[in-house]
Amino acid sequence: MTVKLLTRRTFLQTGAAVLTALAPIQTRRKSIMTINGLVPSTALGKTLVHEHFLVDFIGADKTTADRWNREDVIERILPLLEEVKRFGVKTMFDCTPAFLGRDVTLLTMLARRSGLTIITNTGLYGAVQNKYLPPYAFTETAEELATRWIREYNIGIDGTGIKPGFIKIGVDGPTLSEMHKKLIKAAALTHLQTGLTICSHTGKAAPAFEQLEILKSNGVAPQAFVWVHAQNEDNIELHLKAANMGCWVSLDGIGWGEANRYSNIIGRLKNEGFLNRVLISHDLGWYKPGEVNGGEIKGYTKMFTDLLPLLEEQGITFKDVKQLLVINPANAFAIHGRKI
């Protein structure tokens, strides 16, 4: 089948049916854990790997589900989910960690009413100088933290039976603190027991490569690691280095603008043969408890309206779009141990 360049109109209208019609690209025959249980990784369809529905920035010591009304959140978020479905999206990863507003009951309600597949996480978020870490994070060892996260995968989160589909941590740079080294070690131990992929809010390259070394020292391969917010690193050569190591290079802030910059990074990665190591998403949603009507909330469509037309001008094809939005998420988050 000859793959032609997309026109601007077809880029904006590319949906699941169009992507499915492409010649098949091989994916690992593995499963991914959704909030409704295991599904084949090939069943995800077009996927946004880093989004939010609700985020509570008040801090770990104050956040509680009593701070928001789930029906109010759904009233604001559901129309945005219906909108993104019109672009063919079938699956969304909710990257809100525990103690930052993770609410798996809310996720279940959103999944049921929208028809989307939703995936949640385990782990702890240490970025922003540990504001979102609970007291036990400071006293427990990496092994003890990993035991908590493994338990969530084995029996479910907060007694709901809903299990995480990936590990989400967050670190500060330019070098890792002892606390954040502990978080990445705990993530490594959890991966070895569960096969869950590790997503780390990182940004610049220096702490990303430091985390890869810690993973390596614990027997975990770079293929298990997603360098979240890699777009914050200005040196594209370091994106290429990480991709060459097998790391997933995740460009997650498309919703916040700079479409030209994202296009340039993706184009370079493609030209160097690393499009199969790239993940893209908006990092949007953000119903904020404590703000009037949840505050300003942006939808999940700028990728399709702003970025993809620019990529079209660089020669991106239907096959490339499928690689970015269907094949790569399926491969990145398939549950299996990636050991050295």
N, C-alpha and C positions, 0 to 999 in steps of 0.2 A: 504493500500500500504506500503510495507516494504521499509524504507529509508536506503540505504547502504552508507557506507563511500565513499567519492569521491576518485578517483585515481588522481595522479598528472596531468595526461593528461586531464581528464574531468574537473578538477578545472580550468585549463588554458583556456579551451574551453567552460566553462559554459555560455550559452546564454539565451536569453529570452524564447526560446522554451523549454529548459530543465526546467527552473524554473516554467514555466506555467504548466508543466506536473505534478508538485507535487500536493499532496492532498491539497485542499484549506485551508488557514489560515484566520480566521475571521478578517476583517478590518472594521473600522467605515464607515458607508455609508454617507460619506461627500464629499465635493468638495475641490479642490485646485485651486488657481488662477494662471494661466500661463500667459505669455505675449500675448497669443492668446485667453484669456478668461478662464472661469471656465471649469474644467474637473472633472470627478469623481476621488476621491483619488485612487481608485482601478485601474485607467487607467495609472498610472505613469510607471509601469513596473520597471525594474532595474534602480536604481536612484543613482546619485552621488550628495550629498547634500551640498558640500562645494567646489566649484571650481571657477576659474576666467578665463576670456578671455582677459581682459585688466585691468590694474591697473596703475593709474597715481599718483606717489608719490611726485609730486612737491609741494603739499599743497593746501588747500582750497582757498587761495587768488589768486592762479595762474592757477589752472586747468580750462580748457575749451575744448570743443570738437574740436576746431580748432587745437589742439595740435597733433591730429592723423588723418590719412587718413583711413577711414573705409575699403576700398578695400585692403590696405596694411595689416591691421589687419586680415582680412578674409583670405588673401593668406597664412598667417602664421598659423592661428588657425584651419581653415577648415580641413586640412589633419589630425590633431590630433583628431578632432571630428569623422571623418570617421574611424580612427583607433579604437577609443573606442567603436564605434557602433559594431565593429566586436566581441567585448566581450559581446554583448547583451544589452548595456546601451541604454535606451530610453529617460531618462530625466536627465537634469543637472540644478542645482541651481547655478546661478551667484551671488556670495556673495560680489561683488564690490559695496560699498555704494555710495551714492551721495557725491560729492566733492572728490571722490577718483577715478573717472573715470567711474561711472555708465553711460551707454549709451544705452538706450532702443531701439533706432533705429538700432544700431549695433547688438543688441541681436535679433531683428526681422529678420535682414538679415541672421545672422548665423542660426537661427532656420529654415528659409525657405530653405536655401541651404543644410543644413545637414539633415533635416528631424527629428531632435531631438526636444523634448519638453523642453523649457527653462523657468525658473522662476526667476524673479527679486525681488527686495526688496525696502522697505521704511525704514526711520530711519536716524540716524547720528552716525558717528564713532568717539568716543572720545579718543581712545587709542593713544599712541605715543604723550602724553602730549598735546592733543587737536589740533594737527597740521592740522587735516582734518575737523575741525569744521568751519562753516561760521560765520560771525560776529553776525548774529541774534541769534545764539545758546547761546551766552553769556548774552543776554539781555532778551530773552523771557522766560516765565515760562514753567514748564512742561506741563501745560494745553495748552499753545499756540503752543508748539512744537507738541504735540499730534494732535492738530487741523490741522496742516500742513500734518502730516502723514495720518490722517484719510481722508483728502481731496484727497490725492494721491490714496488711495484705492477706494474712491467713484467715482472720475471723471477721474483719470489717471495721469500719470507723465508728467510734462512739456508740456501739451497740446496735447499729443500723444493719449490719451485714453488707453494706456497700464497701467495695474494696477499691484501693487506688490502682491506677494504671501506669503511674510513673512516680519518681522521686523528685521533689522540688526543694532545693536549698537556695540560699542566697549568701553571698560573701561580699566583703569590701576589699578594695585594693589600696595602694598598688601591690602590697604584699599581704599575705594572709596572716591574721592573728592566730593565736593558739586555739581560740574558740572555733574559728572558721576551718582550721586544719582538722579539728575534731569533727566538724559537720561533714566534711568531704570524706573522712575516713568512715564515719557512720554510714554514709551513702554507699561507699564501696562495699562495706560488709553487708548492707541490705541488698545490694545488687547481686552479690555472690549467692545469697540465699533465695532470692526471689526472681532474678532475671529482669527486674524493672530497670528501665533506662533512667539515668541521672541527668536532670536538668538543673543547671546552676546559674542563677542570676549573677552575672559576672561583669560584662562590659569590656574593659580593656584586656589586652592580651596577656600581660604579665601574670595576673592571678589565674587566668585560664590555664596557662602552661604549668604554673605551680600546682594547680589541682590535678592536672594530668600526671604529674610526677608522683603525687600522693596516691592516685589510683593505681599507677604502675607498681608502686611499692607494696600495694595490697593485692596485686594479682589481677587487676581489672584493666581491660584493654580500652584504648581511646574510643572505640566504636560504641561504648556504653555511655559516652559523655556528650551532652549537648551544651555547647558554649552559648549561653543565653545572652542576648543583647550584644552580640559580636559586632553589630553596626556601630557601636560606640568606639571601636578601635579604628583609627584613621589609616593605619598601615595595612593595605590590602595584602602585602607580602606575608603578613602574619596570618591572615585568613587562609592563604594558600598553604602555609606551613601546617596549620592545624588540620586542614582538610586532608593534606597528604599523609598525616599521621593516622587518619581514620576518624577524627573527631567530627561531630556534627556542628556546622557553623550556622547559628540561628540568628536571622535578621528579623527582629521582633517588633520594631516600632513603626511599621509602615503607616499606621493610623495617625501618627503624629507629624507627618510631613516628610520633606526631603526625598520625594520619590526619585528624583534624578540621581541622588547619591546611592540609593538602594539599587537602582538600575545599573549603575556603573559597577558596583561590587558584584552583583549577580552576573553581569556580562563578563567580567574578568574571570570569575570562577568557572563559568561555562567554557570560556575560551581555553582555559588551562586544564579542562577535563574533569572538573570537580563539581559539576552541577548535581551529581548524585550524593553530595555531602551537605547540601544546602536545605535549610528549613526557613520558611517565611510566615509571618503573621502580623497582626495589627497591635497587640497589647492594648486593646480597647474594651469598652463595656463600662466598668467602674461606677456602678451605683454606690454612692458613699453615704453610709449611715451618719446621721447628725447634720446633714446638709438638706436644705429645703428640697423636697421631692427627689432626693438622691443626688442633687447637684447636676452639673452638666455631664451628659452621657453621649458619647459618640458611637456610631454604628460600626459595622464590620465590613464595609464595602470599598474602602479606598484602594485596597489591593487591585480590585477589578476595574475601578473607574480611573485611577491615577497611575498605578505602577505598571499594570500589564500593557497598556498602550505604549508606554516607553520601551518596555522589553520587546514589543513587537518590532519597533524600529531597529532594534539590535539583531533581529533575525530569530527571535524566539519562536518556536513552533508549537503546534498542539502537543506534540510528543514531549517537548520541554516542560510545558505547563503541567502535563500529567506527571512528569518526573517530580516537579516541585510540590504539587498539591495532593497527589495521590500515592505515588510510589515511595517517595522519601519518608513521609510520615508513617506509612505502613512498615517500612524497613527500620526506621529509627526506634519505633516504640514496640516492635514485636518482642514478646517476653522470651528471652533466652539469655543464658550466661555468656558474657563476652569476656573470657579470661585470657590472660597472657600465657 
